[in-house]
Structures are given as C-alpha cells and as structure tokens.
C-alpha cells in the first residue's frame, strides 16, 4: 500500500504558517552578551532599563567571580503571573525567565527595592555559578559541541551533562544561597541575607527545639515537611553561607563557588578544598552556632515582659491569608494552606477553636494563600484563585456554600470591601504597573481608579467602615516603604494625593486594617527586628507597640475594644490566638546576622552596585540589533554525543545531534545508530530517528527504530520498518491544575512485523495508517509535601482508526479516574475505570485491544505506576488478554509516604518510600459469551525516590501482583524497575 505524502505536506504547511504567526509576535534587543526577548510592544517601556540592569550586573559578576562567558544570555521578559518571579538555567544555553509584575512582599520574604535590578543581581549568579568552566569542563564542551542537557530518552546524557556542567549538579540550597547572598550585598543590604523573616524562622526553631536539618536531610525531608516546602532551600542556603562569611570572610565563599582550574568538580569536594573540613562537619558546627546565636536573641527579647498569647486553636494552619471576624457567629474567616490538606477557606470558631472547611482555594499561593475580603451585610467572602498566575475573582456565599466565579483573569488582589457602597477595592498588576481598582456590584467589571508609575507599588490595602478612607503600604524603587492614607471621594475624582501616616524606611508595614470605629489602624512591622503588632492612633497621630513577642505576630484583627486576634509564627505555620489591646512600652530589638557580618567585614559595603543609570550604561551604544526575533535563523547545534540503544535483543551504538534556537521554539533531534551483530539481518542494522518540534506540533520519522530501554526488560518499543508521524496538541482550558486538552495524531508505518503498541502481536499486513484523536480533562490536586495527586478527576475519550488494505478498523475507549483524600495526611483512595470497543472484524489483530503486565522495564523512563494505565493488567503476561471490547475497573489505596531524614550522602540519597495497594478487574469480549474473559487481580507497588548529584531524580520500584481467572491457575508477576529522570 502506498502512503500518500500530500497529507503530510499539507499538515507541515499549516504548522509552518501557525509557527510563523506566533514567532512574528516576538521582539528582541541584542548586545554582545545579551539577547533580550519580549512578546508585546506594551513592554517596551522597560526594555532599555532591563538591558541596563543586565549589563550592570553582568559586569560585576564577571569581575567578582573571574568569569569569562563564551555565549550570550537569553532573557525572556513576560507578564504571565500577577507577582514577579524569575528563574535561570545554564543548560543547554544560558537562559533567564523574567517576570515583569511587582514582587510579593508578604512577611518581607522579598526585597521591596527595584525588581528588575534585584532580579538581575540574583538570577545572573545562577548563570555564572553554573556556567563557569574549568579547562576540563571546556574540553568536554568542545567534545560534545556544547553543554549537554540530560534527557530520559538517552540517559547516558546525564553523565555527559555532568562532565560539561558539573556545578549545575549541586543542591538547590547551594544555588539559592549564593544568589540571595550576592543579591543582598549588591543591593546595598536589601535582601534575605539581612532579613528579619529568616531570623524569625531560625529563632523560632531554636525556641521550640525544632529539628534543624543536616545537608542530606534538608533535601530529602526538610523541603517537604512544613508549609514552606521548597522555600526552605532559600532559608537554609542563605543562612549557611552567611554563617560561613561571618566566620571565614567573603572571599573564601567566592573561592568555594567559583569554578576554576584549581577547583574540584563536585561542590562538596570543593568545599573541603577551600575550608579544610568536610561540608557535613561544618554544617554541624553551624547548627551549634545557630542555637547559641538565637538563644542570645531570645534572651534579649526576654529582657522585657513578653506579651501573653492565648491560642484559639492548637493546630498550626500553615500559611494564612488576611483574616476577618464575624461578631454575630464568633467566627474568624481565613484561607489556609498546610501539608496534608488541599488549601481551603476556613471558618475558625472563637468559642472552641474548631475549624470548618468552607471551600477549596484553587491555585493557592505559598505564603498568602489568596486575597480575601468580607461582605458582612450579605454574608459572603470574595477571594482569588489561580494565585500563581492571572488571578480570578470569586465569591463564596457563607449561607449556602455556593462559589461563584465573578471574573476570569481579573489580575487583582489585596482585596478590601467598602461596606458603605458595597464596592470591592483591590490592587491590579498588569504589564508591570500597580493600579488601584474598584469593582461595583455585580462585580463583573473592573474600574481603573489610579495607576502608579513603574516602580511604585501599593499593597495590603483596607477601607474604613464609613467608606471615606483607603490605607495601604507604599513601596518605591529605593526600597523605602510607608503607610499611607488616601481620601476615596478625591481618589474617585482623579486626585491620588496621599498622606504619609508613618515612614517605616526599609521595613514593611504589613496588614494594616481599620478598627471598627475608625480611630485606629492595627498592623505589624519588623521595625525592631521582630514582627510585633503596632497600633496607629489617628487622633494622636502616633504609632504604639502592642506586643513584645519571641517569634513573630501577624495579621492582627480587633475583635473587641480590649483584645485582638493575631497569628503567631511557628515552624509548622501560623497559629491563631488572642492578645490584649494594650500599649507595650518596652520592646527589645534583636541582632541580625547580616548586620554582624557587615560590621566584621565592612568590605561588603563596597559590593554595592550603583543603579544602572543611562550615564553608567549607554544601552544604545551597546545594542547590536533591535527588532523582530526570528527563531529559525537562530537555530544552532546544541550538542552531539554518543548513544547506546537496544534493537530487539541486541545493542546498537551511534550518535545523537540536537539543534534548537535559544527560545526552544524549534527543536531538532537526529539519532543514528548501528547494530554490529551478525544475528541481525543486514537490512535492519542501521537505525535512525528524526524529531522536530515547533509550537504545538511534533514530527517524528523512524527507520528500524531502536530504544535505549529495550536493553533492559520485557517491554520493547523497537520495531523493524519505517514510520512517519505527526502530532498536534493544544488546550481548550489551561488554568492549572485544571486543564482540558486535545491531541490529534497521524502516523504511517511500513515494513513492520509487530503492532506499534503491542509488541507480542504480529501484524496481518506490514503497511498501514493510524490516526487518533484524544480529549482529556484533568483537575487533579495535591497538598503541600505530597508525592502524588491526592484528589481530583481525570477523563479521557480516545478515538483511533487503523487503515490497512483499504479497510478501516476504528476503536473507541474512555478512561475515568476519581480520587478521594482520606483523613490521613497524604493518603487517598482512587477509583479508576476504562471501557472501549472496536468496530472491525474481531479476527483481525488491528480490531482488538490487548492487556497485561505491569508494563515497567527493568530500567525505564515512562510513568512509574504503569499499572494505572488502561492497557495494563499485572499478574499476566504483556498483551496476554485480548478482545474486541472491554470494561476495566480498579480501586487503589495510596498510603502516606515514609520520608527519610537521612538515608544516603549528598551525592546520592533517598527522599521517601511510598506504598500503593490495588485491585482491578477486567472483562473482554463482553458481547461474545464464548470468547469472554473475566479476570481479577490484587497487587502492591513500593516506590523509592532516589536523587543523584542533587538534580537527577530516579525512582526504584518493586511490584507484585496475582491474577485470577475462572477455571485457570492463578498467575503472578514480580516487577522491578528503575525509572531514570
């Protein structure tokens, strides 16, 4: 049968037009060291400034680390989220992903100074620390034609990647620690190396006797066990490096981080080389010193009486949103997020401390969960969802529990409700600009009230009970922060003049809210080093301290004239309680480690980098090109390296070449190998595959396809013959974690001996076309610290058709999974089902479905829990069950993971072990009693997460299942598998 190539040509042309349309929207500014890419001219106002920030920071890092780059840095500027964020990688090219929006200043976890400059200071440390090469590294880069990115399809690439870029394979605390340290001192002390929040975290750990993790335990358990999860890498890394500088000076720290010919390849070996003792030993010394340091701070705080705190609930609630008190029901409303439970809005009883879940919060933020506002007169809460992207606005009816979506992509937070006219106020972030907005009933349109200039941001707003005043915190590009008040009637007339109530200098005025009578504002501040509650008196125009606490108090809320609700920081999260509304005259300051460092090493003041003004950096002179970005013109060879593959039962050896543009919009992969075994027919010894991805399209051509994983285990994907496939995938809904996508696939095969999807089933004809279309809806959620999804739904509908010998063999199947969380943290029950039918001749293999086996190879790269797939049935051989139609059901219980505090060494350790129990049943040929098969199985799978060189995650799995069929002896199967990456 001849496959008509015109169909493939048509699809290729459509893909070309589609990708050209997309790429025409991109623009670039290029200098010798920079390729800055953006996608809308609305962002052009900040492009020169960002380019100057890059050049200014990069010059400094090159000098400080003695770094000579051999390629430019690509930066993508975007506005994909309502709060600024950034990330960087040096593999396969130097790339920075830069968010434009203002940063989130909650709890002072981010500096309030100019964000482009501080982000550049931070992210370029990642580039330098990862990309800097010794002569040996440069040799391997020349051998492999670049820095190799590890891929699961070719796992040998992991070792090539380490040879070309060894410092990338260091733990996250190492990367974030040095980046935060450098960002702080380059910014003149603005950053978390001089942070009251970090001091609070470790002070509280020492006070409470909490475990301070060692090097291995931090990554294996410490970044998952509490509500801060991965943010603990920033905390520990910054703290440990600050400790090193305090004791040994800043130059030794640079010697540890810098990659030179005299340095060791692995980060911990280089630590011993510089500091003269092992990393484990010095880390233990740091823990002992930290306890002494924080005990001294606690003693200083206790010089004056500490404020009595009466907990309302003994349970720590993780992170919490702004809170509200309803005097009629004596309930506190807050959104909470803690490990083991899906984030939700809670009603906390003042009477008995009980907590009732009102509704889930989709897309909760790590520290503030969501923005929340209370309309007492109508009994409803306004809240935001998708808080890590473009926020939606929702309303929760407290009487009925109904949640109504009011606006998608409202991009508005810091909500405050004006009870006088029922308007909702907020701060909107759009294209990098912070604006005050007003939303009137029915709350489906936003009115822009005032936009602040770039670099000025307002947050934590509140509206007085009479609707006359709006207060909030104001931050500018210098890092200065003030508590301000605006008159709403004047604001609505276009007059945005504000009154400064208190200048907090570089400390954040947090969570200030009006008292019911409007006389006071209650908020918190680290002004003395500890987050204490303060009260501003409008009549006296003065600020007074209300508390003197040991850890930190946040989100104060007046509930009566003489008492407040506040949230006390603990290692497990924030605990609600009450304190007296009375002035405290004596509040003790604490000592910052960062202050002690700069006192001991004043040279750090010279590390400050002057702001990148036009006089310092003339970006017009440096610009080599400004205009549209053309991805195809920028496609280059990225890497070339040897590969090993399996073909049937034999080994093949060859090379893989990778090509792409810096934005990875066009990616080409070419692999060719040869099987030098005489047992393989000569026509089958050469193997080749070509992959090309652009936009939503993927094209694959294979000839005698081989696969690395065919060297290990029962599942084989290598096939004799040739194939050409085209795949298109797009989304109807993409609002993570909720997605609804579709996938269209067409492939032509020739010369095959076995079916592409079923290795044990021979083909009745060796040339055919396969087409499929898939719809998939997923809304799967997991709590903080989870190792798998714990709740949700997944639905698939797949239609397939095989065209062979002028005949069609259509098939249709559907999958439905539903998960229910259990009261036990990180444990869930899943009900999984599938059903399908074929419409061809049941005697032809093309018209049947086939099932059997776990499906895992001994060494693998696909899904760990393959027994969940509709075609799997552990306990019988692969493809042993067949039928024209089928119904399959499964019940699965995922037990809580067992986490290992220390199981291994920094270069190789295990994070956790998890166990799943399952039982499934299948019936095939439902409509043909004489052919019908009915089977039942029970099984267990135990998975161990392994981490090599801090970055390379693998999973070792053991499984066992027994299958039962009437009138047959039970079958059993033992599975052992190592999933790479």
N, C-alpha and C positions, 0 to 999 in steps of 0.2 A: 504494500500500500504506500502511495506517495503522499507525504505531508506537504500541503500547500504552504509555501513560505510567505504568501501575501498577507496572511492573517498576522503573522509576527511582525512584518514590516509596518502594517497599519498601527499596531499597538506601539511599536517603537517610535513612530512619528508622533503619536498622541503623547507619549511620555516626553518626547523632546519639546513639544510645544508647552506642555504643562510645566516642565522644569525651567524653560526659558522665561515663562511668565513669572515664576517665583523668583528666579535669580535677578530679574530686571529690577526688583524692588530693593536690592541691596546696594549700599554705597560704601566707599572706603576712602580712608586717608592713610597714606603710607609715608614713612620716613625710613631711614637706614635700619632702624631696629624695630619698627612698629608697623603693623598692619591693623588698623582700626576699622571695624566693620559695623554698620548700623543699617536699619531697615526702613526708616522713615525720616523725611526731612524735618519733621517736628522735633527731632532730637539734635538737629544741627547746632542749636544754640550752645550746647555743652561740649561739642566735639573738640574745638580748639583747647578748651580748658582741660578736658580729659587727656588729650595728647600732651599738653604741657606737664600735667601731673605724672604721666608715664615717663617722659624724658627726664624729668627732675628726679624721680625716684630711682629710675634705672641707672642713671649716672652714679647715684650714691651707692647703690648695691654693688655695682661693678667695682667701685673703688674699695668699699668696705670688705668684700669677700674676695677681692683679687680675681674677679670673674671676667672671662673673655668669651662672649657668646659667638656661636657660629651659625645662628639662624635668628630670624626676626621673631617677635612675639605677636601673635594674633589675638586681638581683643574683640569680642562681640558685645556691643552695648545693646541692652534690651530693657523693656519695661513689662516683663512677664509676671511680675508679682507686685503687690502693694507695699511691700517693705523691701528695702535694698538687700541684696545678697551678692556674693561673688564666689567664684571657685577657679582653681587653676590646675593645669596638668602640664607636664613636660614630655609626655609620651603620646603619640609618636612625634608630635611637634609641640612647641611652646604655645599654650593657649590659655586665655583668661576669659571667663564668662562673667560679665559685669552688669549688675542690676542698676537701674537709674533711680529707683524710688528712694525716698528718705529711709534711714535706718530705724530700727525699733529700739527705743531707749529704755524699755521696761527693766526695772531693777538695776539700771546702769550696767547692763550686760553688753552695751555697745557705746563707743565714744560718741559725743554729740558734735564734734568738730566736722569740718567739711569732708563729705563722704567720699568723693572721687579721689582726693588726695590720700586719705587714710586707707581706703581700699587698695590703692596702688601700692602704698608702702607695705601693706600686708601681703597681697597676692604675689607681688614680684619676688618676695622672699621664697615663696614656694617654687617659683620658676628657677631662681638661682640655686637654691639648695638641692633641687632635683636634677637640674640640667648640668651643673658644673661638673666638668670631667677631668680625670687624670689622663696621663698619656696612654695608660692601658685601656681606659674607657674609650678614648678616641680611636684607638686601634680597632676595637671591636665594632665601633660605629662605622668605621671605614669598611670592615669586612662584611658587615650586614647592610651597608648602604643607608644607615640611619639608626634611629632608636627604635627598637622592636617593641611593639605593643603586644602583650600576651593575649592569645585567643584560645578559647576552649577547643576550637576545631583542630588546632595544631599545638598541642600542649608543650612541645619542645620549645615553643616560642617563649615560655616562661623563663627558661634558663638563658636564652639569648637576650631577653629583656633585662634580666639582672646583670648580665655582662655589659650591656650598653648603658644602663642607667641604674647603678646599684643603690644610690641613696633614695630613689623613689620607694624602695622596699624597706622602709622604716615605719614605725608605728605612727598613728595619727597624732598622738600627743607630742611626738618629736617635731613633726611638721608644723602643727599649730602653735606649739610652744615658742619656737624661734620666730615665727611670723608675728605673733602677738607681742613678743618682747621687742622686736625691731620696730614694729608699728608704733608702740608706745613711745619709745625714746626718739624716734624720728619725728613724731608728732609733738615733741616738747612735753611729754608726760601724759598725753591723752591716750588712754588705752588700758587694757585689763592687767598689764604688769603693775599698774598703780591704781588698782580697782578696789573700791570698798566691798563690792559684791564678792569677789574672790576671797578677800579677807574674812568676810562673814561665813562663807562656806566652810573654810578650814577651822575658823574659830568655833563654829557650832559642832563640827565633827569632834574636836578635842573636848569641848564641854560635855558632849553626850557620850563620849567614849566610843564613837563610831569607828569602824574599821577604815583605815587609810590603806589603799591598795598598793601592792608592790608592782613591779614592772609588768609581770605577766598577768596578774590578777586584774589590773586596770582594764586591759583589753579584753580579757576573757569574761569577766563578770562586771567590772566597775562601770562600763559604758552601757549597761542594760538594766541594772538592778534598781535604779531610782528614777525619779521623774525627769532628771536632766539628761539621761541616756548619753548620746554621743557628745554632748557639750562638756562632759567630764574630761574629755581629751584636751579641750582648751584649758580647763581649770588646772588639771594636774601638770600638763606640759608647761604652761606659763609659770606655774608656781615652782616647779623643779628647776627650770632654767634660771629663774630669778634667784633661787637659793644658790645655785652654782656661781652666779655673778657676785652675789653678796659675799661669798667665801673665797672665791678664787679670781674674781675680776672679769671684765667683759671680753678681754682679748682671748682668754682661754676658751670661752664659749664660741667665739668666731672660729678658733682653730679646730674645735670639735665639729662644727657644722661644715666648714669649707672643705671641698673635695680637691685635693692637690696630689701631686706625685708622691709626696711623703705620707699621705693619709692612708688609712686602711679602708678597704672596700665597704665592710659592713659597719653600720652606725655604732653598735655597741663595742666592737673591736677598736674603733677609732676613739671612743670614749676612754677606754683603758689606756690607749696610746697617749692621750692628752693629759688625763687626770691622774694616771698612775695607780688606779684601783678600778675594780670592776664596776659596771653600772649598777648591779644588784647591791653591792656593798655601799656605794654612795647614796643610792636611793634609800636604803635603810637608815643611813646617817641623817638624810633629810627628814625622814619621818620623825626621828627622835628630836631633831632640832625644831621641827614644826610644832611639836607638842609643847616644847619649852616656850617658844615664841608666843603661841596663842594663850598659854596659861598666864604669861605676863600681861597680855592684853586683857584677859578676863579679870585678873587681879586689879588692873587699872579701872575697869568699868565698875567693879565692886567697891571701889573707894567711897562711892556714894550709894545710897539705898537704891536697889533695882525695883522697877515697877511690878507690883503683883499682877500676874496674868492668870485668869481663870478659864481653862479650856472649856469650850462648849461641846466639842466632840473630840474624843481621844484619837480618832483616825486622822492621819495626815492625808491631805487631799491633793498631793502633788502640786501642780501649778494651778493658779486660780485667776479668774477674770475679775473685773470690777464687781463689787457686790452691792446689793440693795436690801433694805429691811422693810418688811410689811408689818406695821404695828398691829393691824387687825388680826392677822393669822399668827403673829410672832414667828415669822419665817424669814430666813436670810436666803436670798437667791444669788447663786454664783455658778459659773461654769468651771468645771474641774477636769483635770487630766492626770491620772496616775497609773502606774503599771498594773496590768491585770484586768483593767476595765476600759471599755470604749469610752472616750470623752463624752461628757454629758452636762446638761444644766441641772443643778441640784437645788432642792429645797431643804434647808437645814433648820431643824426645829430649835428654837431658843429654849424650849421647855425641857427637852430630854436629849438633845444632841443627835437625834435620829436624822438620817439622810435619805431623801427620796429622789429617785431619778425621774426627771420631767421629760426630757427628750435628748437624743444624741446630738452631738455637735460634729457635723461633717467637716473634715479638713481642719482639725484643731491645731492651733499654734503651740509651740513648745512651752513658752513661758507665760503667755497671757490668755491662752485657750481661744478666746474670741472677744469681740466687743459686745457689750451688754448694756441695755437701757430699760428702765422700768416705767410703765404707764400704770400708776396705781389706780386711777379712776376707772379704767377699762379692764383691769386685771390681765395685763399682757406684758410680755417681755419681748423686746426687739433684740435680735442677735445676728451675728455674722457667721457665715460658713465659708468653706474654701479659703481659710485664712492664710494659707501659704501661697496663694495665687491671687486671682482677682476675686475679691470678696463679694459674696451675695448677701442681700439683706432679707431677713426672715422675721416673722412674728409668731410667738407662742401664746396661745390662749390658755391662761392658767386654769380656767374653769373647765374647759373641755379637753385640754391636752393637744389640740389641733395645731399643727405647724403650717404656716402659710408662707410660701416664697413670694416676697414683695418685689424684689428687683434682682435680676441676674447681673453679675459683673458691676455692681454698684461702686466698687472700689472705695468704699467708705467705712471708716472705723471710728474709734474714740467717741462712741455714741453718748449723747446726753438728751434727755427728754424735757421739753418745756411744757409743764403741766398747764400753764395759763392759756395756751392756744393749741395744745395737742401737737405741736410741731416736734419733729425729731431733728437734732443737730448732730453734725459729725465733721470729721476731717477726711477729705478725699485726697488720695495720691494719684496723680495722673501725669504722665510724661515728665516725672521728676519734680512736679510742683505740688506743694501742700496748700490746700484750699479749705476754707470754712464753707460748709454747705448746710442747707436747710431742706427738710423733706416734710411736706404738708400731707394731711390725710387726702387720699387713701394710701399714701406712701409709695406711689409707683413712679414718681418723678423727682429728680434732684434739682434744686435751685442753687446755683452757684452764688454765694454771698460775697466772698472775697478770696483772692489768690495772693499768697505771699510770694515775694521774689525767690528765685532759686537760692537754696542755701538756708533759707529761713523756714523753720518747721514749727508747727503748733501741735500739741498733743495733750492727752489727759484733760479734756475739757469738761466743764459742768455748767449747768444753767440754774440760776436762782429760782426759788419757788414762785416768786412773783413775775418771772419772765423778763426782768429788766436787765440782768447782767449775765455775761458769759465769762468764765475764768478758764485759764489753762496755762500750761507750761510753754515757754517760747525758747527755742534754741537757734543760734545763728552759726555762721561758718567758723567763728573763732572758738566755739565750744562754750560760750557764755550762755547761761540758762537763767531765765527769770520767770517769776509768777506774775501773770498779767491779768487785767480785767478790762473788758470791753462793754460798752453800753449797746444792748441789742437794738433799740429803736434807731440809734445813729448808724449802727452797722448795716441795718437794712436800707438805709438811705445812701450807702456808699462811703460812709466815714469810718475808717478802720483804725482810728487813733486808739491807742491802748494806754492804760495806766499801769505802771510797774508797781506791784504791791511789795515785792521783795526780790532782791538780786541774789541768787544763790551761787553766783560766779560759775565755777565748773562742776557744781553739784546739781543733780536733777531734782526739781520739785515734783514729787510723784503723787498722783491720785488725789489731788486736792478737790474737795467737794464741800458744798454749802451745808451748813446746819439748817434744820427746817425753818428756823426763824430768820435766816439770812444774816445773822450777826457775825458768824464765824465761818472760817474755812478750816477743814481738817485735812491734813496730808502727811506725807513722810519725807524725810531727807536724810542723806548720809553726811550732812554738813559737819558733824563731829567725827565721822568715820564709821558710825553705827547708824543703821536706819531706824530712827526714832520718830514717833508721832509728834507733830507740831500743830499748833493752832494759831491761825491769823485772826486778829480782832479788828474788824473794820472801824469800830468806834475809836479805838485807841491807836489804830494803825501800827500794830506791833505783832511780832511773832514770838510765841512762847513754846517751850518744850512741854510735852505732856507725858513723856515716858523716858526712862533710862533702862534699856534692856540689854541683855547679853548677846543675843543673836541678831535679830532684826524684826521689826514690826512693819507691816504693810497694809494698804487698803483700809484705812480707818473709816468707820461708819458710825455716826452718832445714832444711838437708839433711845436715849433719854437725856435729860439735862445733865445727868451726873455720870453717865457711862457711855463707852464706845465699844463697838466690835472692831477687832483688828486681827490680822493673821500673822502668827509667829512663824518664822522660818525654822524648819528642822531639816535634817538630812533626807527625810522621806517626803518632804514637801511642806506646804503651809497648813498650820493648824489654827482653826478659828477659836477665838476666845474674847473675853471682855477685860477692859481696863477702866480705871477711873478717869473721868474727865476733869482732871485737876492739874494745875501747873506744877512742873518739877523744876526747881531752881538750879539743881546741880546735875550736870550731865558730863560724864567723863569722856575725853577723847581717847582714841586708840591710835596705835602706831602702825603705819603701813610699811610692808616690806619694801615696796618701791621707793618710799621716802628714805628708808635706811640705806638702800643701795646707792642712791644718788648722793647721799651725804658721805658715804665711804668712797665712792668713785665719781667725783664731780665731772670727770671727763665725759660722762654720759650726757651732760647738758650740751656738749659740742656736737652730739649726734643729731641734734635737731636740724631738720632740713627746712630751709626757708620756703614759704609758699611759692608756687611756680608762677610768678607774675610774668607778664609779657616782656618786661625788661630782662628777666633772667633767662627765659626760654622764648626765643623767637620762632614760633612753630611754622610760620610762613617760609622762613629760610630753610628749615629742615624738611619741609614737605617735598617728596619726590613725585607723588601722584595723588590727585583727589578726583573722584568721580565714581562711576559705576563699578561694582565688583563683578568680575567675570570668572566664575568658578572653573570652567573648562580650561581657560587659559592658564590657570594656576595649578593644574594637576601635575604632580611630580611623583617620581619614585620615592616611596616612603621607607621601604625595607625590602631586603631579599635574603632568604635564609633557607638552609636545608630542612627537609621534612622527611618523616618516615610514615608510611601508610600501609594499611592492610588491604589485600585483594584476595577475596575468598579465604584460603588458608595460608596465604603467603605474604611476605613482606616486600614492600616496594620503597624505593628511595628516590628523592628528587628535590625540587626547589619550589619555593613559593615567592612570588613577587607581588608587592602591594603598591598601589598607586592611589592618590587622592589629592583633592585640593585642601587647603588649610581648614576650611569650614566643614569638611567631610560631606559636602553635598554630592560630590561624585566620588565613588569608591570602586576601584577595580581590584580584583584579586585573581591572579593566574597561578595555578599549581600544575606542575608536570612531574610525573614520577615514572619509574620503570621497575618491573619485577624481573630480577635476574635469575629466574628459576626455570629450569628446563621442563618442569612438570606443567607449567602454564603454557598454553598454546601461544605461538609467536604473535598471532593477531591480537592477543589480549594482554601483552606485556606492557604496552605503553598506556599510560593513564593521564588524563588531562581534565582540568575543570577551569572554567572561566566564570567569575561572578562580577556583576556590575549592578550597583545600587545608585539610584538617583530619585530624590524626592520620595514618593510612596511606592516607587517601582523597584522591582528586583528581577534581574535576568540571570539565568544560570544555564550554562552549556557544559555537558559532561561527556567524556568518552572513556569507556571502560572505567567507570567511576570507582575510585578507591577511597578508603577512610581510615584514619589512624586507629579508631576504636575497634575496627574489625580485627586488629591484632589481639584483642582481649575480650573473650567472652562469646556467649551464644548468639547475640543479636548481630546480624550482618546487614550492612546497608550498601556494600559494594555490589556492583552489577556489571555484567558483561553488556556491551552495546553502547548506544549513544542516546542522549536526551537533550532537549532544549525546553526550558520552562520560563514562563513569565508570571510574575506575581504582583498584584496591586492590593494595597491595604490602606484604608482610611477610616476615620472616625465619624460617626453620626453624633456621638456625645463624647466629650473628653473633659471631664471635670473630676479628676482623680480624688478619691478612689473609684468614682463611678465612671465607667466607660461603656460605650456601645460602638463596636467597630464592625466593619465588613471586610471580607477578603475574597478576591477573585483570582483564580489560579488556572493556568492552561499549560499543558505540557505535551510534548510529542516524544515517543520512545521508538527505538528501533534496535533490533538485534538482541533483545532481552531473552533470557532463559527463565527468569523468575519474576513474579509480580513486584512492582516497585515497593509496595507497602507490606508484602507478605513474603518473607524470604524462603519459606518452605513450600510455597505453592507455585507450581510450574505454569507458565503461560500457555494458552492454547494457540496463540499467534504472536509473533515477535515484534510487530509494528502496530502501534495504536496511539490514539489521542486520549488524554484525560483532561477533563475540565471540572472545576468545583467552585462553589460559592458558599461562603460561610458568614453567618450573622452571629455575633457574640455580645452578650450583655454581661457585665461584671460590676458588682457592687460589694466588694469584699473588704472587710476591715480587720484591723489588729490593734491591740492596745500597746502602750509603750513597753518595750522589753520583750515583745512577742518574737517567736522564731517562725511562726506560720500564721496564716489567716485564722481568725478565731470566730468570725461571724460573717454572714453575707449570703449572697446568691450569685450563681453563675449559670447562664443559659446559653446553649449553642444550638443552632439549626444549620445543618450542613447538607448541601445537595451536591452529588457527584455524578458524573457521566463518563463512561468509557466508550469510545467509538472505535470499533475494530471490525474489519471485514464488512464494512458498510452497514453494521448493526450498532444500535445504541444499547448500553447497559446502565440505566440510571439507578442510583441508590439515594436514599434519604435517611438521615438519622438525626436525633436530637439528644442533647445532654442537659440535665438539670441537677445542680448541686445546691444544697441549702445547709448552712451552718448555724449552730446554736451555741453560744458561750455558756459554760457551766459556772456555778458559783465559785468553783475552784479557779484561782488565777491561772490564766494561760492554758486552760483546758476547754475543749469543745467537742460537741457531737456533730458529725456531718452525715447527712443523708444524700446519697449520690445515686442518680438514676440515668439510664440511657435506653433508647429504643430506636430501631431502624428497620428499614425494609428495602429490598431490591425488587426491580420490576422486570428483570430479564429471566432467561432460562436458568433454573437452578442447577442444571448440569454443567454449566459453563463457569469456570473459576472467576471470571470477571463479574458475575452476577451474585457473588456471595460475600459475606462478612466473615472474618476469621479472628479467633480469640485464643488467648493462652499465655501463661507465664507471667512472671514479674516484669520482664522486658528490660531489666537493667543489665548492662555489660559489666564485666569484672572491673574494667576501667571505662568510665563513661563521662559524658558531658551534658546529657539531657536531664529531664526532670528527675528529682531524687525519688519521689513517691510515684513511680510509674504505675503502681497497682491501681491508682485512681482513674487511669485512662480507660475509655470505654472498651478498647480492644484488649485490655489486659485481663487475665484470669489466673492468678497464682495458684500453683498446685498441679497444673497440667502443662504439657509442652507448648512451646510457641506455635501458634496457628493450628493447634490440635482440634479446636472446636470450630465448626463452620456452619453456616446456614444462610438461607435467603433472607430471613428476617430474625429479629431477636428482641428480647426485653432483658434488661440487666438492672439490678439494684444492689446497693451497698450501704451498710452502716459502718461508720468509722468513729473511733474514740481516740482523740489526740490527748495524751496525758501531759501534764505540766513538764517542761524541760528541767533537767537536773543541770545546774550550772557549776562549773569547776572554777573555784577561786584561784587555784594554781595547779595546773596539770600540764607541765612542759617547761620549755625555756623560751626566751624572747624570739628566737628564730623559728620555733616550731612548738605549737601548743594546741590544746583543745579547749573550745569555749563551753560546749554543752553536749548533753546527750538527751535525746527525746525518743519516746516510745509511742507507737500507734498500733492499736488493735483494730482489726477489720474483719468483716464477713460479707461476702457477696453471693448473689445467686443469679444464674443466667438460664434463660430458655431460648433455644434457637428453633427455627422452622416451626413457629407456633401454629401455622396453618396446615401442617402436614404431620399427622399423628405418628405415622410410621417412621418418619425421619427425625422427629423431635428429640432434642437433647435437653435434659434438665440437670444442672449441676449446682452444688453449693460448696463454698469454701470458707475456711477460717484461717486467719493469718496474723502475723505480727511483724513489724519492722522497727528496728532500732537504728537511729542515725547519730553519728558523732561528727560535730563540726570541727574541722582542723584548719589551722592557719599557718601558712609557711611564709617566712620573711614579712610578716605583719600585714601583707596586702593580698596574698594569694589564698583564697578560701576554697577548701575542698570539703567533701562530706563522705565519710566512710559509713556504709550501710550494711546491716545484716538483716535478712528476712527469712521467714519460714512460713509455709502455708500447706494446708492439707485440703484436697478437693474430694468431694463425694459425688458419685453418680449411681443411681439405682442400677442394681444387677452388675456392678463393676467394683473391683477392689479400689479402695481409696488411693489416690495419687498424692504425692508430696513433692515439694520443691524447696530447696535451700538456695538463698540468694546472697551473694557477697559482691559488693560493688564499691568502687572509689570514684566519686564524681569530682572531676577536676574543674576548678573555676565555677 
